[in-house]
């Protein structure tokens, strides 16, 4: 999956969850993945990408080209996964 440019939003979301996997320890469970924290970190990463669009893409949405629109839609879909 690493390095593919043809990922679906679902695949990209899964990749982010894997990369931002947060492990924590408790006396009762031992080491385990904190799925909520992992999801929050992945959403923060998607939000950072979307924020970058606002900085570098044309702020007048009517002037955006198809690639900009597609990229933004892709990351919005990743975030919703």
HTML snippet that shows the backbone in 3Dmol.js (N, CA, C, O; Angstrom):
<script src="https://3Dmol.org/build/3Dmol-min.js"></script>
<div id="view" style="width:600px;height:400px;position:relative"></div>
<script>
const pdb = `
ATOM      1  N   UNK A   1       0.821  -1.193   0.000  1.00  0.00           N
ATOM      2  CA  UNK A   1       0.000   0.000   0.000  1.00  0.00           C
ATOM      3  C   UNK A   1       0.868   1.261   0.000  1.00  0.00           C
ATOM      4  O   UNK A   1       0.466   2.287  -0.548  1.00  0.00           O
ATOM      5  N   UNK A   2       2.017   1.193   0.592  1.00  0.00           N
ATOM      6  CA  UNK A   2       2.897   2.352   0.684  1.00  0.00           C
ATOM      7  C   UNK A   2       3.316   2.845  -0.700  1.00  0.00           C
ATOM      8  O   UNK A   2       3.739   2.060  -1.548  1.00  0.00           O
ATOM      9  N   UNK A   3       3.194   4.141  -0.914  1.00  0.00           N
ATOM     10  CA  UNK A   3       3.684   4.718  -2.157  1.00  0.00           C
ATOM     11  C   UNK A   3       2.711   4.685  -3.321  1.00  0.00           C
ATOM     12  O   UNK A   3       3.011   5.232  -4.382  1.00  0.00           O
ATOM     13  N   UNK A   4       1.553   4.059  -3.153  1.00  0.00           N
ATOM     14  CA  UNK A   4       0.579   4.007  -4.238  1.00  0.00           C
ATOM     15  C   UNK A   4      -0.097   5.361  -4.402  1.00  0.00           C
ATOM     16  O   UNK A   4      -0.441   6.018  -3.420  1.00  0.00           O
ATOM     17  N   UNK A   5      -0.280   5.764  -5.634  1.00  0.00           N
ATOM     18  CA  UNK A   5      -0.979   7.022  -5.872  1.00  0.00           C
ATOM     19  C   UNK A   5      -2.429   6.796  -6.279  1.00  0.00           C
ATOM     20  O   UNK A   5      -3.176   7.753  -6.482  1.00  0.00           O
ATOM     21  N   UNK A   6      -2.826   5.539  -6.398  1.00  0.00           N
ATOM     22  CA  UNK A   6      -4.185   5.233  -6.834  1.00  0.00           C
ATOM     23  C   UNK A   6      -5.044   4.668  -5.705  1.00  0.00           C
ATOM     24  O   UNK A   6      -5.959   3.884  -5.957  1.00  0.00           O
ATOM     25  N   UNK A   7      -4.760   5.057  -4.472  1.00  0.00           N
ATOM     26  CA  UNK A   7      -5.517   4.561  -3.326  1.00  0.00           C
ATOM     27  C   UNK A   7      -6.923   5.145  -3.314  1.00  0.00           C
ATOM     28  O   UNK A   7      -7.157   6.270  -3.757  1.00  0.00           O
ATOM     29  N   UNK A   8      -7.843   4.353  -2.798  1.00  0.00           N
ATOM     30  CA  UNK A   8      -9.180   4.874  -2.546  1.00  0.00           C
ATOM     31  C   UNK A   8      -9.124   5.637  -1.221  1.00  0.00           C
ATOM     32  O   UNK A   8      -8.189   5.450  -0.442  1.00  0.00           O
ATOM     33  N   UNK A   9     -10.112   6.491  -0.957  1.00  0.00           N
ATOM     34  CA  UNK A   9     -10.137   7.168   0.345  1.00  0.00           C
ATOM     35  C   UNK A   9     -10.131   6.187   1.513  1.00  0.00           C
ATOM     36  O   UNK A   9      -9.496   6.443   2.536  1.00  0.00           O
ATOM     37  N   UNK A  10     -10.830   5.070   1.364  1.00  0.00           N
ATOM     38  CA  UNK A  10     -10.869   4.062   2.433  1.00  0.00           C
ATOM     39  C   UNK A  10      -9.481   3.472   2.672  1.00  0.00           C
ATOM     40  O   UNK A  10      -9.073   3.294   3.820  1.00  0.00           O
ATOM     41  N   UNK A  11      -8.754   3.168   1.594  1.00  0.00           N
ATOM     42  CA  UNK A  11      -7.391   2.624   1.731  1.00  0.00           C
ATOM     43  C   UNK A  11      -6.465   3.653   2.381  1.00  0.00           C
ATOM     44  O   UNK A  11      -5.637   3.303   3.222  1.00  0.00           O
ATOM     45  N   UNK A  12      -6.606   4.917   1.992  1.00  0.00           N
ATOM     46  CA  UNK A  12      -5.760   5.964   2.571  1.00  0.00           C
ATOM     47  C   UNK A  12      -6.069   6.140   4.053  1.00  0.00           C
ATOM     48  O   UNK A  12      -5.162   6.312   4.867  1.00  0.00           O
ATOM     49  N   UNK A  13      -7.355   6.096   4.400  1.00  0.00           N
ATOM     50  CA  UNK A  13      -7.740   6.196   5.806  1.00  0.00           C
ATOM     51  C   UNK A  13      -7.132   5.046   6.603  1.00  0.00           C
ATOM     52  O   UNK A  13      -6.629   5.252   7.708  1.00  0.00           O
ATOM     53  N   UNK A  14      -7.177   3.837   6.045  1.00  0.00           N
ATOM     54  CA  UNK A  14      -6.595   2.676   6.728  1.00  0.00           C
ATOM     55  C   UNK A  14      -5.087   2.837   6.881  1.00  0.00           C
ATOM     56  O   UNK A  14      -4.522   2.471   7.911  1.00  0.00           O
ATOM     57  N   UNK A  15      -4.433   3.385   5.856  1.00  0.00           N
ATOM     58  CA  UNK A  15      -2.990   3.619   5.938  1.00  0.00           C
ATOM     59  C   UNK A  15      -2.676   4.607   7.061  1.00  0.00           C
ATOM     60  O   UNK A  15      -1.726   4.408   7.817  1.00  0.00           O
ATOM     61  N   UNK A  16      -3.466   5.664   7.167  1.00  0.00           N
ATOM     62  CA  UNK A  16      -3.245   6.638   8.244  1.00  0.00           C
ATOM     63  C   UNK A  16      -3.466   6.002   9.615  1.00  0.00           C
ATOM     64  O   UNK A  16      -2.711   6.267  10.551  1.00  0.00           O
ATOM     65  N   UNK A  17      -4.493   5.168   9.738  1.00  0.00           N
ATOM     66  CA  UNK A  17      -4.738   4.485  11.016  1.00  0.00           C
ATOM     67  C   UNK A  17      -3.559   3.592  11.385  1.00  0.00           C
ATOM     68  O   UNK A  17      -3.187   3.496  12.554  1.00  0.00           O
ATOM     69  N   UNK A  18      -2.980   2.945  10.393  1.00  0.00           N
ATOM     70  CA  UNK A  18      -1.823   2.089  10.647  1.00  0.00           C
ATOM     71  C   UNK A  18      -0.610   2.933  11.061  1.00  0.00           C
ATOM     72  O   UNK A  18       0.104   2.583  12.001  1.00  0.00           O
ATOM     73  N   UNK A  19      -0.388   4.037  10.358  1.00  0.00           N
ATOM     74  CA  UNK A  19       0.773   4.879  10.657  1.00  0.00           C
ATOM     75  C   UNK A  19       0.661   5.584  12.000  1.00  0.00           C
ATOM     76  O   UNK A  19       1.669   5.804  12.672  1.00  0.00           O
ATOM     77  N   UNK A  20      -0.567   5.940  12.398  1.00  0.00           N
ATOM     78  CA  UNK A  20      -0.760   6.684  13.632  1.00  0.00           C
ATOM     79  C   UNK A  20      -1.273   5.813  14.774  1.00  0.00           C
ATOM     80  O   UNK A  20      -1.842   6.318  15.742  1.00  0.00           O
ATOM     81  N   UNK A  21      -1.072   4.513  14.655  1.00  0.00           N
ATOM     82  CA  UNK A  21      -1.515   3.576  15.681  1.00  0.00           C
ATOM     83  C   UNK A  21      -0.925   3.971  17.038  1.00  0.00           C
ATOM     84  O   UNK A  21       0.292   4.077  17.186  1.00  0.00           O
ATOM     85  N   UNK A  22      -1.792   4.186  18.016  1.00  0.00           N
ATOM     86  CA  UNK A  22      -1.376   4.611  19.345  1.00  0.00           C
ATOM     87  C   UNK A  22      -1.536   3.455  20.317  1.00  0.00           C
ATOM     88  O   UNK A  22      -2.642   2.969  20.551  1.00  0.00           O
ATOM     89  N   UNK A  23      -0.434   3.030  20.870  1.00  0.00           N
ATOM     90  CA  UNK A  23      -0.421   1.945  21.850  1.00  0.00           C
ATOM     91  C   UNK A  23      -0.335   2.549  23.249  1.00  0.00           C
ATOM     92  O   UNK A  23       0.410   3.500  23.486  1.00  0.00           O
ATOM     93  N   UNK A  24      -1.098   1.987  24.156  1.00  0.00           N
ATOM     94  CA  UNK A  24      -1.048   2.440  25.548  1.00  0.00           C
ATOM     95  C   UNK A  24      -1.024   1.219  26.465  1.00  0.00           C
ATOM     96  O   UNK A  24      -1.260   0.095  26.023  1.00  0.00           O
ATOM     97  N   UNK A  25      -0.740   1.447  27.726  1.00  0.00           N
ATOM     98  CA  UNK A  25      -0.604   0.346  28.684  1.00  0.00           C
ATOM     99  C   UNK A  25      -1.545   0.570  29.846  1.00  0.00           C
ATOM    100  O   UNK A  25      -1.700   1.687  30.339  1.00  0.00           O
ATOM    101  N   UNK A  26      -2.164  -0.505  30.270  1.00  0.00           N
ATOM    102  CA  UNK A  26      -2.932  -0.466  31.520  1.00  0.00           C
ATOM    103  C   UNK A  26      -2.634  -1.745  32.297  1.00  0.00           C
ATOM    104  O   UNK A  26      -2.296  -2.781  31.724  1.00  0.00           O
ATOM    105  N   UNK A  27      -2.768  -1.642  33.585  1.00  0.00           N
ATOM    106  CA  UNK A  27      -2.508  -2.797  34.452  1.00  0.00           C
ATOM    107  C   UNK A  27      -3.414  -3.972  34.091  1.00  0.00           C
ATOM    108  O   UNK A  27      -2.976  -5.122  34.116  1.00  0.00           O
ATOM    109  N   UNK A  28      -4.659  -3.695  33.760  1.00  0.00           N
ATOM    110  CA  UNK A  28      -5.616  -4.766  33.504  1.00  0.00           C
ATOM    111  C   UNK A  28      -5.496  -5.368  32.098  1.00  0.00           C
ATOM    112  O   UNK A  28      -5.702  -6.569  31.922  1.00  0.00           O
ATOM    113  N   UNK A  29      -5.163  -4.537  31.094  1.00  0.00           N
ATOM    114  CA  UNK A  29      -5.122  -5.015  29.709  1.00  0.00           C
ATOM    115  C   UNK A  29      -3.717  -5.247  29.173  1.00  0.00           C
ATOM    116  O   UNK A  29      -3.536  -5.957  28.183  1.00  0.00           O
ATOM    117  N   UNK A  30      -2.728  -4.654  29.820  1.00  0.00           N
ATOM    118  CA  UNK A  30      -1.379  -4.680  29.257  1.00  0.00           C
ATOM    119  C   UNK A  30      -1.306  -3.669  28.116  1.00  0.00           C
ATOM    120  O   UNK A  30      -1.995  -2.649  28.150  1.00  0.00           O
ATOM    121  N   UNK A  31      -0.484  -3.940  27.114  1.00  0.00           N
ATOM    122  CA  UNK A  31      -0.372  -3.046  25.960  1.00  0.00           C
ATOM    123  C   UNK A  31      -1.532  -3.295  25.010  1.00  0.00           C
ATOM    124  O   UNK A  31      -1.856  -4.443  24.707  1.00  0.00           O
ATOM    125  N   UNK A  32      -2.154  -2.227  24.542  1.00  0.00           N
ATOM    126  CA  UNK A  32      -3.256  -2.359  23.592  1.00  0.00           C
ATOM    127  C   UNK A  32      -3.355  -1.088  22.750  1.00  0.00           C
ATOM    128  O   UNK A  32      -2.877  -0.021  23.135  1.00  0.00           O
ATOM    129  N   UNK A  33      -3.992  -1.238  21.589  1.00  0.00           N
ATOM    130  CA  UNK A  33      -4.190  -0.089  20.711  1.00  0.00           C
ATOM    131  C   UNK A  33      -5.371   0.727  21.222  1.00  0.00           C
ATOM    132  O   UNK A  33      -6.467   0.202  21.421  1.00  0.00           O
ATOM    133  N   UNK A  34      -5.128   2.020  21.431  1.00  0.00           N
ATOM    134  CA  UNK A  34      -6.200   2.942  21.794  1.00  0.00           C
ATOM    135  C   UNK A  34      -6.830   3.408  20.485  1.00  0.00           C
ATOM    136  O   UNK A  34      -6.359   4.359  19.861  1.00  0.00           O
ATOM    137  N   UNK A  35      -7.899   2.729  20.079  1.00  0.00           N
ATOM    138  CA  UNK A  35      -8.501   2.976  18.767  1.00  0.00           C
ATOM    139  C   UNK A  35      -9.046   4.395  18.636  1.00  0.00           C
ATOM    140  O   UNK A  35      -8.983   4.979  17.555  1.00  0.00           O
ATOM    141  N   UNK A  36      -9.574   4.952  19.709  1.00  0.00           N
ATOM    142  CA  UNK A  36     -10.098   6.318  19.645  1.00  0.00           C
ATOM    143  C   UNK A  36      -8.971   7.327  19.428  1.00  0.00           C
ATOM    144  O   UNK A  36      -9.105   8.231  18.604  1.00  0.00           O
ATOM    145  N   UNK A  37      -7.863   7.182  20.156  1.00  0.00           N
ATOM    146  CA  UNK A  37      -6.730   8.088  19.980  1.00  0.00           C
ATOM    147  C   UNK A  37      -6.140   7.923  18.584  1.00  0.00           C
ATOM    148  O   UNK A  37      -5.785   8.910  17.940  1.00  0.00           O
ATOM    149  N   UNK A  38      -6.035   6.685  18.116  1.00  0.00           N
ATOM    150  CA  UNK A  38      -5.518   6.428  16.772  1.00  0.00           C
ATOM    151  C   UNK A  38      -6.371   7.138  15.729  1.00  0.00           C
ATOM    152  O   UNK A  38      -5.845   7.773  14.815  1.00  0.00           O
ATOM    153  N   UNK A  39      -7.692   7.028  15.869  1.00  0.00           N
ATOM    154  CA  UNK A  39      -8.604   7.672  14.929  1.00  0.00           C
ATOM    155  C   UNK A  39      -8.466   9.202  14.992  1.00  0.00           C
ATOM    156  O   UNK A  39      -8.463   9.870  13.958  1.00  0.00           O
ATOM    157  N   UNK A  40      -8.354   9.742  16.197  1.00  0.00           N
ATOM    158  CA  UNK A  40      -8.183  11.192  16.357  1.00  0.00           C
ATOM    159  C   UNK A  40      -6.906  11.675  15.671  1.00  0.00           C
ATOM    160  O   UNK A  40      -6.910  12.720  15.020  1.00  0.00           O
ATOM    161  N   UNK A  41      -5.808  10.916  15.814  1.00  0.00           N
ATOM    162  CA  UNK A  41      -4.550  11.304  15.178  1.00  0.00           C
ATOM    163  C   UNK A  41      -4.671  11.277  13.654  1.00  0.00           C
ATOM    164  O   UNK A  41      -4.170  12.171  12.972  1.00  0.00           O
ATOM    165  N   UNK A  42      -5.336  10.250  13.125  1.00  0.00           N
ATOM    166  CA  UNK A  42      -5.518  10.148  11.672  1.00  0.00           C
ATOM    167  C   UNK A  42      -6.388  11.292  11.155  1.00  0.00           C
ATOM    168  O   UNK A  42      -6.119  11.844  10.088  1.00  0.00           O
ATOM    169  N   UNK A  43      -7.426  11.649  11.904  1.00  0.00           N
ATOM    170  CA  UNK A  43      -8.278  12.773  11.512  1.00  0.00           C
ATOM    171  C   UNK A  43      -7.490  14.081  11.558  1.00  0.00           C
ATOM    172  O   UNK A  43      -7.659  14.941  10.693  1.00  0.00           O
ATOM    173  N   UNK A  44      -6.634  14.228  12.561  1.00  0.00           N
ATOM    174  CA  UNK A  44      -5.789  15.438  12.629  1.00  0.00           C
ATOM    175  C   UNK A  44      -4.892  15.536  11.404  1.00  0.00           C
ATOM    176  O   UNK A  44      -4.697  16.625  10.866  1.00  0.00           O
ATOM    177  N   UNK A  45      -4.347  14.412  10.959  1.00  0.00           N
ATOM    178  CA  UNK A  45      -3.492  14.414   9.763  1.00  0.00           C
ATOM    179  C   UNK A  45      -4.293  14.843   8.533  1.00  0.00           C
ATOM    180  O   UNK A  45      -3.825  15.660   7.741  1.00  0.00           O
ATOM    181  N   UNK A  46      -5.502  14.292   8.373  1.00  0.00           N
ATOM    182  CA  UNK A  46      -6.353  14.678   7.243  1.00  0.00           C
ATOM    183  C   UNK A  46      -6.712  16.157   7.327  1.00  0.00           C
ATOM    184  O   UNK A  46      -6.732  16.853   6.313  1.00  0.00           O
ATOM    185  N   UNK A  47      -6.995  16.633   8.534  1.00  0.00           N
ATOM    186  CA  UNK A  47      -7.302  18.061   8.707  1.00  0.00           C
ATOM    187  C   UNK A  47      -6.127  18.948   8.320  1.00  0.00           C
ATOM    188  O   UNK A  47      -6.323  20.025   7.756  1.00  0.00           O
ATOM    189  N   UNK A  48      -4.917  18.507   8.615  1.00  0.00           N
ATOM    190  CA  UNK A  48      -3.721  19.275   8.237  1.00  0.00           C
ATOM    191  C   UNK A  48      -3.605  19.385   6.724  1.00  0.00           C
ATOM    192  O   UNK A  48      -3.287  20.449   6.194  1.00  0.00           O
ATOM    193  N   UNK A  49      -3.863  18.285   6.034  1.00  0.00           N
ATOM    194  CA  UNK A  49      -3.820  18.317   4.563  1.00  0.00           C
ATOM    195  C   UNK A  49      -4.890  19.272   4.038  1.00  0.00           C
ATOM    196  O   UNK A  49      -4.627  20.086   3.152  1.00  0.00           O
ATOM    197  N   UNK A  50      -6.098  19.167   4.593  1.00  0.00           N
ATOM    198  CA  UNK A  50      -7.180  20.048   4.150  1.00  0.00           C
ATOM    199  C   UNK A  50      -6.876  21.514   4.454  1.00  0.00           C
ATOM    200  O   UNK A  50      -7.217  22.392   3.662  1.00  0.00           O
ATOM    201  N   UNK A  51      -6.239  21.784   5.587  1.00  0.00           N
ATOM    202  CA  UNK A  51      -5.840  23.156   5.922  1.00  0.00           C
ATOM    203  C   UNK A  51      -4.809  23.685   4.933  1.00  0.00           C
ATOM    204  O   UNK A  51      -4.820  24.861   4.570  1.00  0.00           O
ATOM    205  N   UNK A  52      -3.924  22.798   4.506  1.00  0.00           N
ATOM    206  CA  UNK A  52      -2.914  23.205   3.520  1.00  0.00           C
ATOM    207  C   UNK A  52      -3.576  23.613   2.203  1.00  0.00           C
ATOM    208  O   UNK A  52      -3.106  24.523   1.521  1.00  0.00           O
ATOM    209  N   UNK A  53      -4.676  22.929   1.850  1.00  0.00           N
ATOM    210  CA  UNK A  53      -5.400  23.320   0.638  1.00  0.00           C
ATOM    211  C   UNK A  53      -5.849  24.770   0.735  1.00  0.00           C
ATOM    212  O   UNK A  53      -5.759  25.520  -0.237  1.00  0.00           O
ATOM    213  N   UNK A  54      -6.327  25.160   1.901  1.00  0.00           N
ATOM    214  CA  UNK A  54      -6.804  26.534   2.077  1.00  0.00           C
ATOM    215  C   UNK A  54      -5.664  27.542   1.916  1.00  0.00           C
ATOM    216  O   UNK A  54      -5.882  28.666   1.463  1.00  0.00           O
ATOM    217  N   UNK A  55      -4.467  27.140   2.284  1.00  0.00           N
ATOM    218  CA  UNK A  55      -3.322  28.049   2.192  1.00  0.00           C
ATOM    219  C   UNK A  55      -2.767  28.168   0.772  1.00  0.00           C
ATOM    220  O   UNK A  55      -2.376  29.252   0.340  1.00  0.00           O
ATOM    221  N   UNK A  56      -2.737  27.048   0.054  1.00  0.00           N
ATOM    222  CA  UNK A  56      -2.054  27.059  -1.245  1.00  0.00           C
ATOM    223  C   UNK A  56      -2.980  27.049  -2.455  1.00  0.00           C
ATOM    224  O   UNK A  56      -2.573  27.420  -3.556  1.00  0.00           O
ATOM    225  N   UNK A  57      -4.207  26.631  -2.255  1.00  0.00           N
ATOM    226  CA  UNK A  57      -5.126  26.593  -3.381  1.00  0.00           C
ATOM    227  C   UNK A  57      -5.854  27.926  -3.484  1.00  0.00           C
ATOM    228  O   UNK A  57      -5.898  28.698  -2.526  1.00  0.00           O
ATOM    229  N   UNK A  58      -6.405  28.176  -4.613  1.00  0.00           N
ATOM    230  CA  UNK A  58      -7.158  29.397  -4.856  1.00  0.00           C
ATOM    231  C   UNK A  58      -8.311  29.486  -3.857  1.00  0.00           C
ATOM    232  O   UNK A  58      -9.165  28.601  -3.805  1.00  0.00           O
ATOM    233  N   UNK A  59      -8.328  30.558  -3.067  1.00  0.00           N
ATOM    234  CA  UNK A  59      -9.378  30.691  -2.061  1.00  0.00           C
ATOM    235  C   UNK A  59     -10.745  30.938  -2.696  1.00  0.00           C
ATOM    236  O   UNK A  59     -11.776  30.690  -2.071  1.00  0.00           O
ATOM    237  N   UNK A  60     -10.752  31.420  -3.919  1.00  0.00           N
ATOM    238  CA  UNK A  60     -12.004  31.596  -4.647  1.00  0.00           C
ATOM    239  C   UNK A  60     -12.356  30.260  -5.278  1.00  0.00           C
ATOM    240  O   UNK A  60     -11.848  29.921  -6.347  1.00  0.00           O
ATOM    241  N   UNK A  61     -13.217  29.506  -4.624  1.00  0.00           N
ATOM    242  CA  UNK A  61     -13.530  28.147  -5.061  1.00  0.00           C
ATOM    243  C   UNK A  61     -13.999  28.077  -6.511  1.00  0.00           C
ATOM    244  O   UNK A  61     -13.864  27.036  -7.153  1.00  0.00           O
ATOM    245  N   UNK A  62     -14.541  29.157  -7.027  1.00  0.00           N
ATOM    246  CA  UNK A  62     -15.014  29.134  -8.413  1.00  0.00           C
ATOM    247  C   UNK A  62     -13.860  29.078  -9.411  1.00  0.00           C
ATOM    248  O   UNK A  62     -14.068  28.757 -10.581  1.00  0.00           O
ATOM    249  N   UNK A  63     -12.650  29.387  -8.956  1.00  0.00           N
ATOM    250  CA  UNK A  63     -11.486  29.400  -9.850  1.00  0.00           C
ATOM    251  C   UNK A  63     -10.618  28.149  -9.714  1.00  0.00           C
ATOM    252  O   UNK A  63      -9.595  28.041 -10.389  1.00  0.00           O
ATOM    253  N   UNK A  64     -10.999  27.215  -8.870  1.00  0.00           N
ATOM    254  CA  UNK A  64     -10.199  26.008  -8.678  1.00  0.00           C
ATOM    255  C   UNK A  64     -10.290  25.107  -9.900  1.00  0.00           C
ATOM    256  O   UNK A  64     -11.332  25.006 -10.547  1.00  0.00           O
ATOM    257  N   UNK A  65      -9.167  24.452 -10.197  1.00  0.00           N
ATOM    258  CA  UNK A  65      -9.193  23.517 -11.322  1.00  0.00           C
ATOM    259  C   UNK A  65      -9.645  22.136 -10.833  1.00  0.00           C
ATOM    260  O   UNK A  65      -9.772  21.900  -9.632  1.00  0.00           O
ATOM    261  N   UNK A  66      -9.879  21.252 -11.765  1.00  0.00           N
ATOM    262  CA  UNK A  66     -10.418  19.924 -11.432  1.00  0.00           C
ATOM    263  C   UNK A  66      -9.500  19.129 -10.511  1.00  0.00           C
ATOM    264  O   UNK A  66      -9.984  18.414  -9.634  1.00  0.00           O
ATOM    265  N   UNK A  67      -8.177  19.240 -10.692  1.00  0.00           N
ATOM    266  CA  UNK A  67      -7.259  18.498  -9.823  1.00  0.00           C
ATOM    267  C   UNK A  67      -7.365  18.969  -8.382  1.00  0.00           C
ATOM    268  O   UNK A  67      -7.348  18.153  -7.460  1.00  0.00           O
ATOM    269  N   UNK A  68      -7.473  20.271  -8.179  1.00  0.00           N
ATOM    270  CA  UNK A  68      -7.617  20.809  -6.827  1.00  0.00           C
ATOM    271  C   UNK A  68      -8.922  20.324  -6.196  1.00  0.00           C
ATOM    272  O   UNK A  68      -8.953  19.927  -5.031  1.00  0.00           O
ATOM    273  N   UNK A  69      -9.976  20.360  -6.967  1.00  0.00           N
ATOM    274  CA  UNK A  69     -11.280  19.926  -6.473  1.00  0.00           C
ATOM    275  C   UNK A  69     -11.257  18.438  -6.139  1.00  0.00           C
ATOM    276  O   UNK A  69     -11.749  18.026  -5.089  1.00  0.00           O
ATOM    277  N   UNK A  70     -10.685  17.635  -7.031  1.00  0.00           N
ATOM    278  CA  UNK A  70     -10.597  16.194  -6.793  1.00  0.00           C
ATOM    279  C   UNK A  70      -9.759  15.874  -5.562  1.00  0.00           C
ATOM    280  O   UNK A  70     -10.124  15.008  -4.766  1.00  0.00           O
ATOM    281  N   UNK A  71      -8.639  16.570  -5.407  1.00  0.00           N
ATOM    282  CA  UNK A  71      -7.769  16.322  -4.254  1.00  0.00           C
ATOM    283  C   UNK A  71      -8.477  16.680  -2.955  1.00  0.00           C
ATOM    284  O   UNK A  71      -8.401  15.944  -1.971  1.00  0.00           O
ATOM    285  N   UNK A  72      -9.157  17.805  -2.959  1.00  0.00           N
ATOM    286  CA  UNK A  72      -9.875  18.196  -1.748  1.00  0.00           C
ATOM    287  C   UNK A  72     -10.998  17.201  -1.448  1.00  0.00           C
ATOM    288  O   UNK A  72     -11.176  16.818  -0.292  1.00  0.00           O
ATOM    289  N   UNK A  73     -11.740  16.783  -2.436  1.00  0.00           N
ATOM    290  CA  UNK A  73     -12.798  15.780  -2.240  1.00  0.00           C
ATOM    291  C   UNK A  73     -12.230  14.477  -1.698  1.00  0.00           C
ATOM    292  O   UNK A  73     -12.816  13.849  -0.815  1.00  0.00           O
ATOM    293  N   UNK A  74     -11.070  14.073  -2.244  1.00  0.00           N
ATOM    294  CA  UNK A  74     -10.419  12.844  -1.790  1.00  0.00           C
ATOM    295  C   UNK A  74     -10.142  12.929  -0.288  1.00  0.00           C
ATOM    296  O   UNK A  74     -10.485  12.010   0.456  1.00  0.00           O
ATOM    297  N   UNK A  75      -9.523  14.028   0.163  1.00  0.00           N
ATOM    298  CA  UNK A  75      -9.156  14.143   1.571  1.00  0.00           C
ATOM    299  C   UNK A  75     -10.373  14.308   2.473  1.00  0.00           C
ATOM    300  O   UNK A  75     -10.347  13.867   3.622  1.00  0.00           O
ATOM    301  N   UNK A  76     -11.430  14.929   1.981  1.00  0.00           N
ATOM    302  CA  UNK A  76     -12.670  14.989   2.751  1.00  0.00           C
ATOM    303  C   UNK A  76     -13.253  13.582   2.907  1.00  0.00           C
ATOM    304  O   UNK A  76     -13.785  13.240   3.963  1.00  0.00           O
ATOM    305  N   UNK A  77     -13.151  12.779   1.861  1.00  0.00           N
ATOM    306  CA  UNK A  77     -13.630  11.392   1.924  1.00  0.00           C
ATOM    307  C   UNK A  77     -12.766  10.564   2.866  1.00  0.00           C
ATOM    308  O   UNK A  77     -13.285   9.732   3.610  1.00  0.00           O
ATOM    309  N   UNK A  78     -11.449  10.784   2.842  1.00  0.00           N
ATOM    310  CA  UNK A  78     -10.546  10.078   3.766  1.00  0.00           C
ATOM    311  C   UNK A  78     -10.957  10.399   5.195  1.00  0.00           C
ATOM    312  O   UNK A  78     -11.068   9.504   6.034  1.00  0.00           O
ATOM    313  N   UNK A  79     -11.182  11.671   5.465  1.00  0.00           N
ATOM    314  CA  UNK A  79     -11.553  12.097   6.818  1.00  0.00           C
ATOM    315  C   UNK A  79     -12.859  11.441   7.268  1.00  0.00           C
ATOM    316  O   UNK A  79     -13.001  11.081   8.437  1.00  0.00           O
ATOM    317  N   UNK A  80     -13.800  11.285   6.359  1.00  0.00           N
ATOM    318  CA  UNK A  80     -15.094  10.705   6.738  1.00  0.00           C
ATOM    319  C   UNK A  80     -15.030   9.192   6.932  1.00  0.00           C
ATOM    320  O   UNK A  80     -15.908   8.613   7.571  1.00  0.00           O
ATOM    321  N   UNK A  81     -13.991   8.545   6.382  1.00  0.00           N
ATOM    322  CA  UNK A  81     -13.840   7.099   6.567  1.00  0.00           C
ATOM    323  C   UNK A  81     -13.488   6.823   8.009  1.00  0.00           C
ATOM    324  O   UNK A  81     -13.314   5.667   8.392  1.00  0.00           O
TER     325      UNK A  81
END
`;
const viewer = $3Dmol.createViewer("view");
viewer.addModel(pdb, "pdb");
viewer.setStyle({}, {cartoon: {color: "spectrum"}});
viewer.zoomTo();
viewer.render();
</script>
